[in-house]
Amino acid sequence: MGIQNEVKDFFDMISQHPDQIDKLNLFVRLKNGTIFNYKMDRRKEDKILLAEQIRKQKFEEKQRKIEERKQKILEKNNPQKDQN
């Protein structure tokens, strides 16, 4: 089997099962000196996404608390006229 067929089969396998790939390192050097380098690590990506979600949740919680404080201050400074 030639290298072209091996590479084609390899990429077919990757494209059929992308959800099962945990880590992928691809390095290709052509005869003219051109280099292609691709690295993918699903665990690192998942950790980054989780950290981003946690950061976003903390930010939203902080914003919600600020809005609640603003609302309480406004209610305190502007009592309802309907309380008669």
Summary of the structure (lengths in Angstrom):
residues: 84
radius of gyration: 27.5
end to end distance: 91.2
largest distance: 91.2
contacts: 145
relative contact order: 0.07
helix: 67%
strand: 17%
